[in-house]
């Protein structure tokens, strides 16, 4: 690595613009990756790693020695300032007494990247209990990858096969059709390849669900139409068929009218016979 002190002017770091999220007790892996990459890009990583140490403080009037010391001090203070700027207010008190960027970096690493067995076991348990549930594949895989990255950061990395098994375990019954072929593969899948396969299957399931809903809607519409047609036919049939009660009443009236006519004729004949006998 080239010696940054060979430059004449220290490099200013605008952490608020170049670090997307401030450090909190829960996002150390992502913050660490961003800040580390930033310093590597500026060729300043040696300051926080402790490999580029401070030159001896000049005891004489040697201009070169004094310039090297002042340049290192100024650059280290700029890096320390960038660290303080990129952490959340609740984290600042933990590193406020740090005199160098290396001290601040070391404290943060010990606080949030503990290599304790307890932390490793907790993260692996979180992976075991991870379930997709109602989340999208993208969100589910992101949560698994976040835990895997934190394990790698504390020197307990998982193999690609182990990450894949954790992912497949929490997918749920909807993904059984694709889980079996993936498990049967002879070669390992990268996380990106697994992501693409699951995203494709998620889209396939959505299409099936959309088709099923469309079929149910069509069937319900057809059923309603058939019921309406049946009701219409029944109504027309009832209008065309005489009521049994109405038919019986009509017959009774007809018989009564006929009897009345017969009785009237009989009375007229009786009256005529009586009149004829009186004349005789």
C-alpha positions in Angstrom: 0.0 0.0 0.0 1.3 3.4 -0.9 2.1 5.7 2.0 -0.6 8.4 2.2 1.9 10.7 4.1 3.8 11.1 0.8 1.0 13.5 -0.2 1.3 17.1 0.7 -2.4 17.7 1.6 -4.7 15.5 3.7 -7.8 14.1 2.1 -11.1 15.4 3.3 -13.9 12.7 3.6 -17.5 13.8 3.3 -19.0 10.8 5.3 -22.5 12.3 5.5 -22.7 12.1 1.6 -20.8 8.9 1.0 -22.2 6.7 3.8 -25.8 5.9 3.2 -26.8 5.2 6.8 -25.4 6.1 10.2 -24.1 3.4 12.5 -26.6 2.0 15.0 -26.3 -1.0 17.3 -28.1 -3.1 14.7 -26.5 -2.2 11.3 -22.8 -2.6 12.0 -22.1 -5.0 9.1 -23.4 -2.7 6.4 -21.9 0.4 7.9 -18.5 -1.4 8.4 -18.5 -2.5 4.7 -19.2 1.0 3.4 -16.7 2.8 5.6 -14.0 0.2 4.9 -14.5 0.4 1.2 -14.4 4.2 1.4 -11.1 4.3 3.1 -9.6 1.6 0.8 -10.7 3.8 -2.1 -8.8 6.8 -0.7 -5.8 4.6 0.3 -6.4 5.5 3.9 -7.3 2.1 5.4 -3.9 1.9 7.1 -4.9 4.6 9.6 -7.8 2.6 11.1 -6.1 -0.7 10.7 -3.1 0.5 12.7 -0.6 -0.4 10.0 0.1 3.2 9.1 1.2 4.6 12.4 2.0 8.1 13.5 5.6 9.2 12.7 7.7 10.2 15.8 6.9 13.7 17.1 9.8 15.8 15.9 12.2 17.0 18.7 14.2 19.1 16.4 13.5 21.8 13.8 13.8 19.3 10.9 11.2 20.5 8.5 10.7 17.1 6.7 10.0 15.3 10.0 7.7 17.9 11.2 5.8 18.0 8.0 5.3 14.2 8.0 4.1 14.3 11.6 1.7 17.1 10.9 0.3 15.5 7.8 -0.4 12.2 9.5 -2.0 14.0 12.5 -4.2 16.1 10.3 -5.2 13.1 8.1 -6.0 10.9 11.1 -8.2 13.7 12.7 -10.1 14.0 9.4 -10.8 10.2 9.4 -11.8 10.3 13.1 -14.2 13.2 12.3 -15.7 11.1 9.5 -16.2 8.2 11.8 -17.9 10.5 14.4 -20.1 12.0 11.6 -21.2 8.6 10.3 -22.4 7.2 13.6 -25.8 7.8 15.3 -26.0 10.0 18.5 -26.4 7.0 20.8 -23.0 5.6 19.5 -21.0 8.8 19.7 -20.4 8.6 23.5 -18.9 5.2 23.1 -16.0 6.6 21.0 -15.9 10.2 22.1 -12.7 9.8 24.1 -10.8 8.1 21.2 -7.6 10.1 20.3 -7.1 8.4 16.9 -9.2 6.9 14.2 -7.6 3.5 15.0 -8.8 3.7 18.6 -12.4 4.6 17.5 -12.4 1.8 14.9 -11.2 -0.8 17.3 -13.8 0.1 20.0 -16.6 -0.1 17.5 -15.4 -3.4 16.2 -15.2 -4.9 19.7 -18.6 -3.5 20.6 -20.6 -4.6 17.6 -18.5 -7.4 15.9 -18.0 -9.6 19.0 -16.6 -13.0 18.2 -18.1 -14.6 21.2 -19.7 -18.0 20.8 -22.9 -16.7 22.2 -23.3 -14.2 19.4 -22.6 -16.8 16.8 -25.1 -19.2 18.2 -27.7 -16.5 18.5 -27.3 -15.5 14.8 -27.5 -19.1 13.7 -30.6 -19.6 15.7 -32.1 -16.5 14.0 -31.3 -18.2 10.7 -33.0 -21.4 11.7 -36.1 -19.6 12.8 -36.3 -17.4 9.7 -39.5 -17.9 7.8 -40.7 -16.2 4.6 -44.3 -16.0 5.9 -46.1 -13.2 3.9 -42.9 -11.5 2.9 -41.7 -11.3 -0.7 -38.8 -13.4 -1.8 -36.6 -10.3 -2.1 -37.3 -9.2 1.5 -36.9 -12.7 2.9 -33.6 -13.3 1.2 -32.4 -9.9 2.3 -33.0 -10.8 5.9 -31.1 -14.1 5.6 -28.2 -12.4 3.8 -28.0 -9.7 6.5 -27.5 -12.4 9.2 -25.0 -14.3 7.0 -23.0 -11.2 6.4 -22.8 -10.5 10.1 -21.6 -14.0 10.8 -18.9 -13.5 8.2 -17.9 -10.2 9.8 -17.3 -12.0 13.1 -15.2 -14.7 11.5 -17.9 -17.3 11.4 -18.8 -17.4 7.7 -21.3 -19.8 6.3 -20.8 -21.8 3.2 -23.0 -21.3 0.2 -24.7 -24.7 0.8 -25.5 -23.8 4.4 -27.0 -20.4 3.4 -29.1 -22.2 0.7 -30.4 -24.7 3.2 -31.4 -22.0 5.7 -33.2 -20.2 2.8 -35.0 -23.4 1.6 -36.1 -24.3 5.1 -38.1 -21.2 5.6 -39.8 -20.9 2.2 -43.0 -22.6 3.1 -45.2 -25.3 1.3 -45.8 -23.1 -1.7 -42.2 -23.6 -2.8 -42.0 -27.4 -2.4 -42.0 -27.9 -6.2 -38.8 -25.9 -6.6 -37.1 -26.9 -3.4 -36.8 -30.6 -4.3 -34.9 -30.0 -7.6 -32.6 -27.4 -5.9 -31.7 -29.9 -3.1 -31.0 -32.6 -5.7 -28.4 -30.5 -7.6 -24.9 -31.9 -7.9 -23.3 -28.4 -7.9 -23.8 -25.6 -5.4 -25.8 -22.5 -6.3 -24.5 -19.1 -5.6 -26.8 -16.8 -3.6 -27.5 -14.7 -6.7 -28.5 -17.8 -8.7 -30.7 -19.0 -5.9 -32.3 -15.5 -5.7 -33.1 -15.6 -9.5 -34.6 -19.0 -9.3 -36.9 -18.1 -6.4 -37.9 -14.8 -7.9 -38.9 -16.7 -11.1 -41.0 -19.2 -9.1 -42.6 -16.4 -7.1 -43.7 -14.8 -10.4 -45.0 -18.2 -11.6 -47.1 -18.6 -8.4 -48.5 -15.1 -8.9 -49.6 -16.0 -12.4 -51.3 -19.2 -11.1 -53.1 -17.2 -8.4 -54.3 -14.6 -10.9 -55.5 -17.3 -13.3 -57.3 -19.2 -10.5 -59.1 -16.0 -9.4 -60.1 -15.3 -13.0 -61.6 -18.8 -13.3 -63.5 -18.5 -10.1 -64.9 -15.1 -11.2 -65.9 -16.6 -14.6 -67.6 -19.6 -12.9 -69.5 -17.4 -10.5 -70.7 -15.2 -13.3 -71.9 -18.2 -15.3 -73.6 -19.6 -12.3 -75.5 -16.3 -11.7 -76.6 -16.2 -15.3 -77.9 -19.8 -15.2 -79.8 -19.1 -12.0 -81.3 -15.9 -13.5 -82.4 -17.9 -16.6 -83.9 -20.6 -14.5 -85.9 -18.1 -12.5 -87.1 -16.4 -15.6 -88.3 -19.7 -17.1 -90.1 -20.7 -13.9 -91.9 -17.3 -13.8 -93.1 -17.6 -17.4 -94.3 -21.2 -16.8 -96.4 -20.1 -13.7 -98.0 -17.3 -15.7 -99.1 -19.7 -18.5 -100.5 -22.4 -16.2 -104.1 -21.8 -14.7 -104.3 -21.9 -11.0 -105.9 -25.1 -9.6 -108.2 -23.0 -7.3 -109.2 -20.7 -10.1 -110.1 -23.7 -12.3 -112.3 -25.3 -9.5 -114.2 -22.1 -8.9 -114.9 -21.7 -12.6 -116.3 -25.3 -12.8 -118.6 -24.7 -9.8 -120.0 -21.5 -11.3 -120.6 -23.3 -14.6 -122.6 -26.0 -12.8 -124.6 -23.5 -10.8 -125.6 -21.6 -14.0 -126.6 -24.8 -15.7 -128.8 -25.9 -12.8 -130.5 -22.5 -12.7 -131.5 -22.7 -16.3 -132.9 -26.2 -15.9 -134.9 -25.2 -12.8 -136.3 -22.2 -14.6 -137.5 -24.4 -17.6 -139.2 -26.8 -15.2 -141.1 -24.1 -13.5 -142.3 -22.7 -16.8 -143.5 -26.1 -17.9 -145.4 -26.7 -14.6 -147.2 -23.3 -14.9 -148.3 -24.2 -18.4 -149.8 -27.5 -17.3 -151.7 -26.0 -14.5 -153.3 -23.4 -16.8 -154.4 -26.0 -19.2 -156.2 -28.1 -16.6 -158.1 -25.1 -15.2 -159.6 -24.4 -18.6 -160.8 -28.0 -19.0 
